Every structure is written in structure tokens, then in C-alpha cells.
Amino acid sequence: MKHTMKKAPYFLLTFCSLILLISCDVETKSARALAKRIVGEKSACIRFETLKGEPKDVYELETVRNHVVIRGNNANSMAMGLGRYLQEYCLTQVSWYDFNPVELPETLPAVPEKIRVESLLPYRFFLNYCTYGYTLSFWRWEQWERFIDWMALNGVNMPLATTGQEAVWQRVWRRFGMTDEQIRSYFTGPAHLPWHQMNNIDRWQGPLPQEWIDAHAVLQKKIVTRERELGMHPVLPGFSGHIPGELAQSLGTELRTFKTSWCGFDEENNCTLLNPMDPYFAEIQKAFIEEQTAMYGSDHIYSVDAFNELDLPASDAATMATISKGIYESLENADPDAKWLQMGWMFLSSIWTPETIDAYLSAVPKGRLIMLDYCCDARSLWQRLNCFSGQDYIWCYLGNFGGATAIEGNIHTNSENLDDVFANGGPSFKGIGSTLEGLGVNEPLYEHVMSRAWDTGMSVDEYVDNIADRHLGRVDESYRSFWHYMDEHVRRQHEFVDHASVFTARPGFGFETGWRNSDARGHGYDPQELEKAEEILNSVQGESNALAFDRANVRRQVLDNMAGPAIGRFEDAYRKSDHEGMVAARDNSLSLMDSLTVVLRSRPEFSMDRWVGDARSWGVTEEQKDYYET
């Protein structure tokens, strides 16, 4: 395949030195290892150098004596520089999925002129508790390794890291007199652990097998070690008050607790929360951070979310200020360098008044609390909450709710929203993040959001052009036209929930039981526009893995868009007692399902077999494999 430069002719590198006279510091060593994993033997053509004394994160790209030289003030900046080089100069897409190949030009291109790019913000956050349920539940190290590399290549330096949390809690609760049987029964099954960690449910599909707890402790050590090697600061959990219901009995004392209720689960699945003013709160916090630090180290940033989608124990501002003050002081007592990171998602609930929110935030010393403005694509909070009462905050694009697979998200809208917060977000605006609940099918949206944390000088339209270029490995005007057409006519932001397929809704007329059904809320675009986009896409000449995915993804969505009207015709025929009409609509729906199945089977991104296989791989016996599958 012939590769052409977007902005300048390629100056092909004709040879690469086998022995690189480069610095052997830890930062460049980590960057070299990353390059070797991503580009293989061609990494011999890339040299990494450390920039000393830089006040901000920064990277430089330059060609020197037949080598691409990537400089950065740390491994994370060098990784971002490598990512920029691969995307813009090599026209190469690196997917966050390990099964997608990295398709490189035969010879790595030169950088025509030196570029230097500084970061605009210190914090670049990624992930969500829910991602660990909707996507990451059964991942092994090979999958994590590529994903961590992808985060580094996109400049992420603050990933949420909740794997292996149960092993820490097992040690903690043992210290407080509980048995392993009690502890494992308190945990949920693997796929629901994120909601256990967010204080929503206990015991559902438990007890959690010991082999799972042990294996994920090993996995977490690999995850945080690699993330730190690449200049990231993993955000580990802190104690939010969630305790086993039997803890008071084990301690032989009364505890100041309250029960939660979430999403209609039975009472036995409700969580027990300890009041931060109870003397045991600080003691448990200290024990947890001691055990966690011993196992996984610490970067002194702790994710603590006590009231995610829960009722409050009190409604007055003074009490809520006392609670947040108690949570922070328990962290500070356990780690004097602690910073508390918290989701802003809970503040979207009407049970939080402006007065209560301000009191809750202001009770924590400035510089010690980092708020995630969790879903700025749906409803940002920084304007309404006076920039979070002066506490540091991170603007976040959520995009994917519930692991849904609709084509959604608008790059221009995200860019306009980011322009607004850059201009008006005040001095406490300290970062950009993505809080996607599942990886989904809209990867370029997240790459674009993370790129905005850097002063690249690239316009939105240039970025959209480059998506097409790197998805094909060369410039193709039809492909560029497709991506621009999608962003202008199809991709839309939606509030709170993604569109889901009609075929996944529970049976019922009017789609009343399909709460995330697309037809119940509208596509946000004319489905014919997507069909026009598909025509443009089909005119693209050539082949690549990313192009094959784009074609399958669009065809899947086109077919799915036809499902709602087909089922609507069935309903109309039923109401009219039109048997022939019902049969015709039924046959049409089944035909669409068959066509959709063919498309879904063509790509691993859509594979149910892959998901089930990942789950079963954690079991040794058939009984264990069946447990993880169900």
C-alpha cells in the first residue's frame, strides 16, 4: 500500500542504526519499550530523549540523522509524542483493542520540521467504575497491556485503577474480625463489582470466588506497574463508608450506619454505609490505605464516592459539610499527601441543592479535592456550581452510557464545549477526561477529546481529516468526506443514555419496556443521512483493518435503524387485526436480524463469543467456567 503525507512529502528513512546511543534513564527506557510493543522492529528507527527542567508536560518531534527523535519531559509526554507521530505522520491507527493490528508504512516517514507541543492542563483522566463492568470485567493482561499503551499514546496520566480492590478489602475485614466466608459473600459476582464498589449493591451473584480475588490482585500489580512506568498516576480507591452488614457484630459494638436502596434490588442486596463521624471510619480508612499501599503502592490520589445514585443521610448543608470534612480528614490521617477525587455525577440529582453542594465542597481544603465534571456532553456542572466552589475539576466527556453500541458523539460539539471551558472555566479547571461507561464503537471521539489537553495547533476539521487518513493509511478524499458528513449529519450528542437496538428491548408494544430503545427517543438524525454516508464510505478505494471496522459499524447501524419501523409496522397490523401485515412485518424483522447477525460476526468488536470466552477463561473447572459465564 502506498502511503502519502498529509502536509508534506515523506522523506523516507533509508536506514536505521542497530545500536542507538541514547540515554538509559527510566523514562526513555519505558518509552522505548512502548515503541517496541507498538511498532516492533521499526522502533530501532525511533530515538527517545528526556527534556530536563520543563515546567509543563511537553514533547518534541524531529528527524535527526535518519532517526525520528521524540523528546519529552517524562515517559508520558514521550508516549503522547509517539502517538502524535503515528497518527499524523505514519497515518497509523492504534486501537485500544489488542486484536486490532497496527498497520504501518513500509518505511517510517521523517518529520519534515521540528515541532514542540506543550500540555495545556496537568490532569488527563480516563475510565469510569462502570467501564470495569460493561467492558473490562473479564480482561486479561494481554488486553490490558494494549489498552494501557493506548492510554499512554493519547496522553492519559490519571487512569482510574479499581482492579484487585477485593483482595485489599479481604485483608482489611480480616483485621476487623470477619471470616473469609462473610467477606466473600459480601462481594457481588465479577460483572457487578463496579456497582458494589460504588456502594449500590451487595451479594448479587456472590459469593466471589477466592481464585478470582487472588488472580485479580496479581493483575492489578501488573496494571499499576505498567501505568507508572508510562508516567501515569493510577487513581486507586479510598474507603467511602461501605461496610459489610455483619461488621458491627464482628466488632461487638454499635456503629453509626445507614442503609441504602438502589434500582429496586431486594433488601438483602442493599448496602450498609458507615457515618464518617463514627470513630471506626478513620480507623478503617487507615487500614485500607495501609493494605492497599502495601499491595499496589500509592500515587496519593484516591477515588471516594459515598453517595453515587443514593439518597443522602441528611438534607441540611451543615451535616453534609461535616460528612465531607470527615471523609477528607480520614484520608489525610491515612496519607498526609492524599488528594480526594470524586465524581460529580451525584450532583445532577435534585436531592442536592446549591447550598448543600457548596457546603459539601467547601469543607475540604482547596487543592485537596479534584472533582470530575462527569458528563459534560450531556449536562456540565462547572457553570452551575461556580466552578465547583473553587475546587480543582476535570472536564469529562462521557459519551458511552451502559456500554451501548450506537454511532454517536459529535467532535465539533465537544470542541466547542471545550473552547468554552478553556475560556471561562477559571483557574480551578485543571484537566480533561473521559468517563465512558463502556468502550463501545466511537473510539475516535475519545482520542479527540484527550488530544485537546495539548496545544497541537490542529483545527477540528484537520483532526477529522486525520481520522480518515490514519484509518486507511493514506489520504483519500472520499474517506475524509465520509467522516465530515458523519460529524455534520449523523453523529449527535444525547443526554444520559445512548440509543440501544430495538432488538435488545424486552418485548412490549410501544417499546415501553425498552428504556434505552432508540425508537422510544429518536435517533437525533434522519436515518437516511446515515445511508448517504454509507454510500460515500463504500466509494473508498483500498483496504485496512480500520476501514473494515468502519464499514461493518455503519452497516450494522443502518440495519438496526430499520428495525424500529419494521416492528412498528407489526404493531400497527396487530391493532388492525391485519394478519397478513403482521406476517410480513415479522418476516421483515427476522430478515433484518439475520442480516445484522452476519455483520456482527464479521468483527471481533461485536462478538458475543469473545465476551463469553473471556469470562469462561477465568475458570478452571466447568463449574467455575459456568459461574463466570452466567
C-alpha positions as CSV (number, residue, x, y, z in Angstrom):
1,M,0.0,0.0,0.0
2,K,1.4,3.4,-0.9
3,H,1.4,6.0,1.9
4,T,1.3,9.7,1.3
5,M,1.9,12.6,3.7
6,K,-0.9,14.9,4.6
7,K,1.1,18.1,4.9
8,A,4.5,17.4,3.3
9,P,6.2,14.8,1.2
10,Y,7.6,11.8,3.0
11,F,11.3,11.9,3.4
12,L,11.8,8.2,3.7
13,L,14.2,6.9,6.3
14,T,16.6,4.6,4.3
15,F,18.4,3.0,7.2
16,C,18.3,2.8,11.0
17,S,21.2,2.3,13.3
18,L,21.2,-1.0,15.1
19,I,23.0,0.5,18.1
20,L,21.3,3.6,19.5
21,L,23.4,6.0,21.5
22,I,20.6,7.1,23.8
23,S,20.1,7.9,27.4
24,C,19.4,4.9,29.6
25,D,17.2,6.7,32.1
26,V,14.0,5.1,33.3
27,E,11.8,7.5,31.3
28,T,13.3,6.7,27.9
29,K,13.6,3.0,28.7
30,S,9.8,2.9,29.3
31,A,9.2,4.9,26.1
32,R,11.4,2.6,24.1
33,A,9.6,-0.5,25.4
34,L,6.3,1.1,24.4
35,A,7.5,1.8,20.9
36,K,8.8,-1.8,20.6
37,R,5.4,-3.2,21.6
38,I,3.6,-1.0,19.1
39,V,5.8,-0.8,16.0
40,G,8.1,-3.8,16.6
41,E,11.5,-3.8,14.9
42,K,10.8,-0.5,13.3
43,S,11.2,1.1,16.8
44,A,15.0,0.9,16.0
45,C,14.4,4.0,13.9
46,I,13.0,6.0,16.8
47,R,15.1,7.6,19.5
48,F,13.8,9.0,22.8
49,E,15.4,11.8,24.7
50,T,14.5,13.4,28.0
51,L,13.8,17.1,28.3
52,K,15.0,18.4,31.6
53,G,13.7,21.4,33.7
54,E,10.4,21.8,31.8
55,P,7.6,23.5,33.9
56,K,4.9,21.7,31.9
57,D,4.5,18.3,30.2
58,V,5.9,18.8,26.7
59,Y,7.0,16.7,23.7
60,E,9.1,17.4,20.6
61,L,9.3,15.6,17.3
62,E,12.2,15.9,14.9
63,T,14.2,13.9,12.4
64,V,17.9,13.8,13.2
65,R,20.4,11.7,11.1
66,N,17.8,9.2,9.8
67,H,16.1,8.8,13.2
68,V,12.8,10.1,14.4
69,V,13.7,11.8,17.7
70,I,10.9,12.1,20.3
71,R,11.7,14.2,23.3
72,G,9.6,14.6,26.4
73,N,9.9,15.7,30.0
74,N,8.7,12.3,31.1
75,A,7.6,8.9,29.7
76,N,4.0,10.0,29.4
77,S,4.9,13.0,27.3
78,M,7.2,10.9,25.1
79,A,4.3,8.4,24.7
80,M,2.0,11.2,23.6
81,G,4.7,12.3,21.1
82,L,4.9,8.8,19.7
83,G,1.1,8.7,19.4
84,R,1.1,12.0,17.5
85,Y,3.9,10.8,15.2
86,L,2.0,7.5,14.4
87,Q,-1.3,9.3,13.8
88,E,-0.2,12.4,11.8
89,Y,3.0,11.3,10.1
90,C,2.7,7.5,9.8
91,L,-1.1,7.7,9.2
92,T,-1.5,4.7,11.5
93,Q,-4.3,3.9,13.8
94,V,-3.5,2.2,17.1
95,S,-6.7,0.7,18.6
96,W,-7.4,0.2,22.3
97,Y,-8.3,-3.4,21.4
98,D,-5.4,-5.9,21.3
99,F,-6.9,-7.9,18.5
100,N,-6.6,-5.0,16.1
101,P,-3.3,-4.9,14.2
102,V,-1.1,-1.8,14.0
103,E,-0.7,-1.2,10.2
104,L,2.5,0.8,9.5
105,P,4.0,2.1,6.3
106,E,6.9,0.1,4.9
107,T,9.4,2.8,6.0
108,L,8.8,5.2,8.8
109,P,8.5,8.7,7.5
110,A,10.6,11.7,8.5
111,V,9.2,14.6,10.4
112,P,9.7,17.5,7.9
113,E,10.3,20.1,10.5
114,K,10.7,20.1,14.3
115,I,7.5,20.5,16.3
116,R,7.1,21.3,20.0
117,V,3.8,20.8,21.9
118,E,3.1,21.7,25.5
119,S,0.3,20.4,27.6
120,L,-2.4,22.8,28.5
121,L,-3.6,21.0,31.6
122,P,-1.9,18.8,34.3
123,Y,-4.7,16.2,34.6
124,R,-5.7,13.8,31.8
125,F,-8.2,11.4,33.3
126,F,-9.7,8.2,31.9
127,L,-12.1,5.5,32.8
128,N,-15.2,5.0,34.9
129,Y,-16.2,2.5,37.5
130,C,-18.8,1.3,35.1
131,T,-16.2,0.6,32.3
132,Y,-14.9,-2.2,34.6
133,G,-18.4,-3.8,34.3
134,Y,-19.5,-3.1,30.8
135,T,-16.2,-3.8,29.1
136,L,-13.3,-4.7,31.3
137,S,-14.9,-7.3,33.5
138,F,-13.0,-10.4,32.2
139,W,-10.0,-8.8,30.6
140,R,-6.6,-10.5,31.0
141,W,-3.2,-8.9,30.9
142,E,-2.8,-9.1,27.1
143,Q,-5.9,-6.9,26.7
144,W,-4.9,-4.6,29.4
145,E,-1.4,-4.2,28.0
146,R,-2.6,-2.8,24.7
147,F,-5.2,-0.6,26.4
148,I,-2.6,0.9,28.8
149,D,-0.4,1.6,25.8
150,W,-3.4,3.2,24.0
151,M,-4.0,5.5,27.0
152,A,-0.3,6.5,27.1
153,L,-0.3,7.2,23.3
154,N,-3.2,9.6,23.9
155,G,-1.6,11.3,26.9
156,V,-3.7,9.9,29.7
157,N,-1.8,10.4,33.0
158,M,-4.6,9.7,35.6
159,P,-6.4,6.4,34.9
160,L,-8.9,5.0,37.3
161,A,-7.5,1.7,38.6
162,T,-10.0,-0.4,40.6
163,T,-8.9,-3.9,39.6
164,G,-8.0,-6.1,42.6
165,Q,-9.8,-4.0,45.2
166,E,-11.4,-7.0,46.8
167,A,-8.1,-8.5,47.7
168,V,-7.3,-5.4,49.7
169,W,-10.7,-5.4,51.4
170,Q,-10.3,-9.1,52.3
171,R,-7.2,-8.2,54.3
172,V,-8.9,-5.2,55.9
173,W,-12.0,-7.0,57.0
174,R,-9.9,-9.9,58.4
175,R,-8.2,-7.3,60.6
176,F,-11.6,-6.4,61.9
177,G,-12.6,-9.9,62.8
178,M,-14.6,-11.1,59.8
179,T,-14.3,-14.5,58.3
180,D,-13.4,-15.2,54.6
181,E,-16.9,-16.7,54.1
182,Q,-18.5,-13.5,55.4
183,I,-16.2,-11.3,53.3
184,R,-16.6,-13.2,50.0
185,S,-20.4,-13.3,50.5
186,Y,-20.5,-9.6,50.9
187,F,-18.9,-9.1,47.4
188,T,-21.0,-9.4,44.2
189,G,-20.1,-11.5,41.3
190,P,-17.4,-10.3,38.9
191,A,-19.6,-8.4,36.4
192,H,-21.3,-6.4,39.1
193,L,-18.3,-5.4,41.2
194,P,-18.3,-1.8,39.9
195,W,-21.7,-1.3,41.4
196,H,-20.6,-2.9,44.7
197,Q,-17.6,-0.5,44.6
198,M,-20.0,2.4,44.1
199,N,-22.0,1.4,47.2
200,N,-25.0,0.3,45.2
201,I,-25.4,-3.4,45.8
202,D,-24.0,-6.2,47.9
203,R,-24.1,-10.0,47.5
204,W,-25.6,-10.1,44.0
205,Q,-24.3,-13.3,42.3
206,G,-21.9,-13.8,45.2
207,P,-20.0,-15.2,46.9
208,L,-17.0,-14.0,44.9
209,P,-14.6,-17.0,44.3
210,Q,-11.2,-16.8,46.1
211,E,-9.4,-17.6,42.9
212,W,-10.9,-14.5,41.3
213,I,-9.7,-12.4,44.2
214,D,-6.2,-13.8,44.1
215,A,-5.8,-13.6,40.3
216,H,-7.0,-10.0,40.1
217,A,-4.6,-8.9,42.8
218,V,-1.8,-10.2,40.5
219,L,-3.4,-8.5,37.5
220,Q,-3.7,-5.2,39.4
221,K,0.0,-5.2,40.3
222,K,0.8,-5.6,36.6
223,I,-1.6,-2.8,35.6
224,V,-0.4,-0.2,38.1
225,T,3.3,-1.1,37.5
226,R,2.9,-0.5,33.7
227,E,0.9,2.6,34.2
228,R,3.5,4.1,36.4
229,E,6.3,3.1,34.0
230,L,4.5,5.2,31.4
231,G,4.3,8.3,33.6
232,M,0.7,7.8,34.8
233,H,-0.6,8.2,38.3
234,P,-3.2,5.5,38.9
235,V,-6.2,6.6,40.9
236,L,-6.8,4.0,43.5
237,P,-9.9,3.6,45.6
238,G,-10.3,5.0,49.1
239,F,-12.8,4.0,51.8
240,S,-16.2,5.6,51.2
241,G,-18.0,4.1,54.2
242,H,-19.3,0.9,52.6
243,I,-19.0,-1.9,55.1
244,P,-20.3,-5.5,55.4
245,G,-23.6,-5.6,57.3
246,E,-22.1,-8.0,59.8
247,L,-19.2,-5.8,60.8
248,A,-20.9,-4.4,64.0
249,Q,-21.5,-8.0,65.1
250,S,-17.9,-9.0,64.4
251,L,-16.7,-5.9,66.4
252,G,-19.1,-6.5,69.2
253,T,-20.1,-2.8,69.2
254,E,-22.7,-0.5,67.7
255,L,-21.8,1.5,64.6
256,R,-23.4,4.7,63.3
257,T,-24.7,3.4,59.9
258,F,-27.5,3.8,57.4
259,K,-28.8,1.5,54.7
260,T,-29.0,2.3,51.0
261,S,-31.5,1.3,48.4
262,W,-30.7,1.2,44.7
263,C,-32.6,0.4,41.4
264,G,-35.2,-1.9,43.0
265,F,-32.8,-4.6,44.3
266,D,-34.1,-6.7,47.2
267,E,-33.3,-5.6,50.7
268,E,-30.7,-8.3,51.2
269,N,-28.7,-6.6,48.4
270,N,-28.8,-3.1,49.9
271,C,-25.6,-1.7,51.2
272,T,-24.6,-0.5,54.7
273,L,-22.7,2.8,54.9
274,L,-20.8,3.9,58.0
275,N,-21.2,7.5,59.0
276,P,-17.8,9.4,58.6
277,M,-18.3,10.7,62.1
278,D,-18.1,7.2,63.6
279,P,-14.7,6.6,65.2
280,Y,-14.3,3.4,63.2
281,F,-14.5,5.3,59.9
282,A,-11.0,6.8,60.1
283,E,-9.6,3.6,61.5
284,I,-11.0,1.6,58.5
285,Q,-9.7,4.2,56.1
286,K,-6.2,4.0,57.6
287,A,-6.3,0.2,57.5
288,F,-7.4,0.1,53.9
289,I,-4.8,2.6,52.6
290,E,-2.1,0.8,54.5
291,E,-3.1,-2.6,53.0
292,Q,-3.6,-1.1,49.5
293,T,-0.3,0.7,49.6
294,A,1.5,-2.4,50.7
295,M,0.0,-4.3,47.7
296,Y,-0.2,-1.7,44.9
297,G,1.7,1.3,46.0
298,S,0.2,4.8,46.0
299,D,0.2,8.0,43.9
300,H,-1.8,9.7,46.7
301,I,-5.0,10.2,44.6
302,Y,-8.0,8.3,46.0
303,S,-11.4,7.9,44.4
304,V,-14.1,8.1,47.1
305,D,-17.7,8.3,46.1
306,A,-20.1,7.9,49.1
307,F,-23.4,8.9,47.5
308,N,-23.5,7.7,43.9
309,E,-27.2,7.5,42.9
310,L,-28.1,7.2,46.6
311,D,-30.3,9.1,49.0
312,L,-28.5,11.4,51.4
313,P,-28.4,10.7,55.1
314,A,-29.3,14.3,55.8
315,S,-30.6,17.2,53.7
316,D,-29.1,20.2,55.6
317,A,-25.9,21.8,54.4
318,A,-24.1,21.7,57.8
319,T,-24.4,18.0,58.1
320,M,-23.2,17.3,54.6
321,A,-20.3,19.6,55.2
322,T,-19.4,17.6,58.3
323,I,-19.6,14.4,56.3
324,S,-17.3,15.6,53.5
325,K,-14.9,17.1,56.1
326,G,-14.8,13.7,57.9
327,I,-14.1,11.8,54.7
328,Y,-11.2,14.1,53.8
329,E,-9.7,14.1,57.2
330,S,-9.8,10.3,57.3
331,L,-7.8,10.3,54.0
332,E,-5.4,12.9,55.3
333,N,-4.9,10.9,58.5
334,A,-4.1,7.8,56.5
335,D,-1.9,9.6,53.9
336,P,-0.8,13.2,54.6
337,D,-0.3,13.7,50.8
338,A,-3.8,12.5,49.9
339,K,-6.0,14.1,47.3
340,W,-9.6,13.1,47.0
341,L,-11.0,12.5,43.6
342,Q,-14.8,12.4,43.3
343,M,-17.5,12.0,40.6
344,G,-19.7,15.0,40.0
345,W,-22.4,12.6,38.7
346,M,-24.2,12.6,42.1
347,F,-24.8,16.4,41.9
348,L,-27.1,16.0,38.9
349,S,-29.7,14.6,41.3
350,S,-32.3,17.1,42.6
351,I,-31.7,16.0,46.2
352,W,-28.6,18.1,46.1
353,T,-29.3,21.8,46.5
354,P,-26.8,24.5,45.5
355,E,-26.3,25.3,49.2
356,T,-25.7,21.7,50.1
357,I,-23.3,21.2,47.3
358,D,-21.3,24.3,48.2
359,A,-21.1,23.3,51.8
360,Y,-20.0,19.8,50.9
361,L,-17.3,21.1,48.6
362,S,-16.1,24.0,50.7
363,A,-15.5,21.8,53.7
364,V,-12.4,20.3,52.0
365,P,-9.2,22.4,51.8
366,K,-8.5,23.9,48.4
367,G,-6.1,21.8,46.4
368,R,-7.1,18.6,48.1
369,L,-10.3,17.8,46.2
370,I,-10.5,17.0,42.5
371,M,-14.0,16.9,41.0
372,L,-14.9,15.1,37.8
373,D,-17.4,17.1,35.9
374,Y,-18.7,13.7,34.8
375,C,-20.8,14.1,31.6
376,C,-20.2,17.5,30.1
377,D,-21.6,16.2,26.8
378,A,-25.0,15.8,28.4
379,R,-25.0,18.3,31.3
380,S,-22.0,20.1,32.5
381,L,-21.9,21.4,36.1
382,W,-19.0,23.8,36.2
383,Q,-21.1,26.8,35.2
384,R,-23.9,26.0,37.5
385,L,-21.7,25.2,40.6
386,N,-19.4,28.2,40.3
387,C,-16.5,26.1,39.1
388,F,-17.1,23.6,41.9
389,S,-16.7,26.3,44.6
390,G,-13.1,26.8,43.6
391,Q,-12.1,23.2,43.9
392,D,-10.0,21.7,41.1
393,Y,-12.1,20.0,38.5
394,I,-11.7,18.0,35.3
395,W,-14.0,18.5,32.3
396,C,-15.1,15.0,31.2
397,Y,-16.7,13.6,28.1
398,L,-18.8,10.5,28.9
399,G,-20.2,9.6,25.6
400,N,-21.0,6.0,26.1
401,F,-23.7,5.1,28.6
402,G,-24.2,1.5,29.6
403,G,-21.8,0.0,27.0
404,A,-24.2,0.8,24.2
405,T,-23.1,0.5,20.6
406,A,-24.9,3.3,18.7
407,I,-22.9,5.6,16.5
408,E,-23.0,8.8,18.5
409,G,-20.9,11.8,19.6
410,N,-20.0,15.0,17.8
411,I,-16.4,16.1,17.6
412,H,-17.3,19.7,16.7
413,T,-19.7,19.9,19.7
414,N,-17.1,18.6,22.0
415,S,-14.6,21.1,20.7
416,E,-17.0,24.0,21.2
417,N,-17.7,22.9,24.7
418,L,-14.0,22.6,25.4
419,D,-13.4,26.1,23.9
420,D,-16.0,27.4,26.4
421,V,-14.4,25.8,29.5
422,F,-10.9,26.9,28.4
423,A,-12.2,30.5,28.0
424,N,-14.4,30.6,31.1
425,G,-13.6,27.7,33.3
426,G,-11.5,29.7,35.8
427,P,-8.2,28.7,37.5
428,S,-9.6,25.6,39.1
429,F,-10.2,24.0,35.6
430,K,-7.2,21.6,35.8
431,G,-7.9,18.7,33.4
432,I,-9.7,16.9,30.6
433,G,-11.0,13.4,30.9
434,S,-13.2,10.7,29.5
435,T,-15.6,8.8,31.7
436,L,-17.1,6.4,29.2
437,E,-19.1,3.6,30.8
438,G,-18.1,1.2,28.0
439,L,-15.6,1.3,25.2
440,G,-18.3,1.0,22.6
441,V,-17.8,1.8,18.9
442,N,-16.8,5.5,18.9
443,E,-13.1,5.4,19.7
444,P,-12.0,8.5,17.7
445,L,-14.3,10.7,19.8
446,Y,-12.2,9.9,22.9
447,E,-8.9,10.3,21.1
448,H,-10.0,13.7,20.0
449,V,-11.1,14.8,23.5
450,M,-7.8,13.7,25.0
451,S,-5.9,15.5,22.3
452,R,-7.4,18.8,23.4
453,A,-5.3,18.7,26.5
454,W,-2.3,19.6,24.3
455,D,-1.6,22.7,22.3
456,T,-1.3,21.0,19.0
457,G,-2.5,23.8,16.8
458,M,-4.6,21.4,14.8
459,S,-8.1,22.5,13.9
460,V,-11.2,20.4,14.3
461,D,-11.5,19.9,10.5
462,E,-7.8,18.9,10.3
463,Y,-8.4,16.4,13.1
464,V,-11.3,14.9,11.3
465,D,-9.3,14.6,8.1
466,N,-6.6,12.8,10.0
467,I,-9.1,10.2,11.4
468,A,-9.8,9.2,7.9
469,D,-6.1,9.3,6.9
470,R,-5.0,7.0,9.7
471,H,-7.9,4.7,9.3
472,L,-6.8,3.9,5.8
473,G,-3.0,4.6,5.9
474,R,-3.2,7.3,3.2
475,V,-5.1,10.3,2.1
476,D,-8.4,9.5,0.4
477,E,-10.8,12.4,-0.2
478,S,-13.9,10.1,-0.2
479,Y,-12.9,8.8,3.2
480,R,-12.4,12.3,4.5
481,S,-15.8,13.3,3.1
482,F,-17.4,10.4,4.9
483,W,-16.0,11.4,8.3
484,H,-17.0,15.0,7.8
485,Y,-20.5,14.0,6.6
486,M,-21.0,11.8,9.7
487,D,-20.0,14.6,12.0
488,E,-22.2,17.1,10.3
489,H,-25.3,15.0,9.7
490,V,-25.3,11.8,11.8
491,R,-23.2,12.0,15.0
492,R,-25.2,13.6,17.7
493,Q,-24.8,14.1,21.4
494,H,-27.5,12.6,23.6
495,E,-28.5,13.1,27.2
496,F,-27.8,10.5,29.7
497,V,-28.5,7.3,27.8
498,D,-27.2,6.0,24.5
499,H,-29.5,4.6,21.8
500,A,-29.8,0.9,22.0
501,S,-31.1,-1.6,19.5
502,V,-34.8,-2.3,19.3
503,F,-33.8,-5.9,19.0
504,T,-32.4,-5.8,22.5
505,A,-35.5,-4.3,24.1
506,R,-37.8,-6.5,26.1
507,P,-40.9,-7.4,24.2
508,G,-43.8,-5.0,24.6
509,F,-45.8,-2.7,22.4
510,G,-44.7,0.9,22.3
511,F,-41.2,-0.1,23.4
512,E,-42.4,0.8,26.9
513,T,-40.1,-1.8,28.5
514,G,-37.1,-0.9,26.5
515,W,-35.8,2.1,28.5
516,R,-32.8,2.6,26.2
517,N,-34.6,1.8,23.0
518,S,-33.7,4.1,20.1
519,D,-37.2,4.5,18.6
520,A,-38.6,5.5,22.0
521,R,-36.4,8.6,22.0
522,G,-35.5,9.2,18.3
523,H,-32.2,8.9,16.6
524,G,-31.3,12.6,16.7
525,Y,-30.7,12.4,12.9
526,D,-32.6,11.3,9.8
527,P,-31.6,7.6,9.2
528,Q,-31.4,8.4,5.5
529,E,-28.4,10.6,6.3
530,L,-26.6,7.5,7.6
531,E,-27.4,5.6,4.4
532,K,-26.0,8.5,2.3
533,A,-22.8,8.4,4.5
534,E,-22.6,4.6,3.8
535,E,-22.7,5.3,0.1
536,I,-19.7,7.7,0.5
537,L,-17.9,5.1,2.6
538,N,-18.4,2.4,0.0
539,S,-16.7,4.5,-2.6
540,V,-13.4,4.5,-0.7
541,Q,-10.7,2.5,-2.5
542,G,-8.3,0.2,-0.7
543,E,-8.4,-1.9,2.4
544,S,-7.3,-1.6,6.0
545,N,-8.5,-3.1,9.3
546,A,-9.9,0.3,10.5
547,L,-11.8,0.8,7.2
548,A,-13.2,-2.7,7.5
549,F,-14.5,-1.8,11.0
550,D,-16.0,1.5,9.9
551,R,-17.8,-0.4,7.1
552,A,-19.2,-3.0,9.4
553,N,-20.1,-0.4,12.1
554,V,-22.1,1.7,9.6
555,R,-23.8,-1.3,8.0
556,R,-24.7,-2.6,11.5
557,Q,-26.3,0.8,12.4
558,V,-28.1,1.1,9.1
559,L,-29.7,-2.3,9.6
560,D,-30.6,-1.5,13.2
561,N,-32.2,1.8,12.2
562,M,-34.6,-0.2,10.0
563,A,-35.7,-2.4,12.9
564,G,-37.9,0.2,14.7
565,P,-40.1,0.9,11.7
566,A,-40.4,-2.8,11.0
567,I,-41.6,-3.6,14.5
568,G,-43.8,-0.5,14.3
569,R,-45.5,-2.0,11.2
570,F,-46.1,-5.2,13.2
571,E,-47.8,-3.2,16.0
572,D,-50.0,-1.3,13.5
573,A,-51.0,-4.5,11.8
574,Y,-51.8,-6.2,15.1
575,R,-54.1,-3.3,16.2
576,K,-55.9,-3.5,12.8
577,S,-56.2,-7.3,13.1
578,D,-54.2,-7.5,9.8
579,H,-52.8,-11.0,9.9
580,E,-51.0,-10.7,6.6
581,G,-49.5,-7.4,7.6
582,M,-48.3,-9.0,10.9
583,V,-46.6,-11.9,9.0
584,A,-45.0,-9.5,6.5
585,A,-43.6,-7.3,9.3
586,R,-42.5,-10.4,11.2
587,D,-40.6,-11.7,8.2
588,N,-39.0,-8.3,7.6
589,S,-37.8,-8.1,11.2
590,L,-36.4,-11.6,11.1
591,S,-34.6,-10.9,7.9
592,L,-33.1,-7.8,9.4
593,M,-31.9,-9.9,12.4
594,D,-30.3,-12.4,10.0
595,S,-28.5,-9.6,8.1
596,L,-27.4,-8.0,11.3
597,T,-26.0,-11.2,12.6
598,V,-23.9,-11.7,9.5
599,V,-22.4,-8.2,10.0
600,L,-21.8,-8.7,13.8
601,R,-20.0,-11.9,13.1
602,S,-17.6,-10.2,10.8
603,R,-15.9,-8.2,13.6
604,P,-14.5,-9.1,17.0
605,E,-15.7,-5.8,18.4
606,F,-19.2,-7.1,18.2
607,S,-18.6,-10.7,19.2
608,M,-20.6,-12.3,22.0
609,D,-18.5,-15.4,21.7
610,R,-15.4,-13.3,22.5
611,W,-17.1,-11.9,25.6
612,V,-18.3,-15.3,26.8
613,G,-14.9,-16.8,26.1
614,D,-13.2,-14.2,28.1
615,A,-15.5,-14.9,31.0
616,R,-15.1,-18.6,30.9
617,S,-11.3,-18.4,30.6
618,W,-11.1,-17.3,34.3
619,G,-12.5,-20.7,35.4
620,V,-10.5,-23.9,35.8
621,T,-13.4,-26.4,36.3
622,E,-16.5,-26.5,34.2
623,E,-18.5,-25.4,37.2
624,Q,-16.3,-22.3,37.6
625,K,-16.5,-21.5,33.9
626,D,-20.3,-21.8,34.0
627,Y,-20.3,-19.4,37.0
628,Y,-18.3,-16.7,35.2
629,E,-20.4,-17.0,32.1
630,T,-23.7,-16.6,33.9
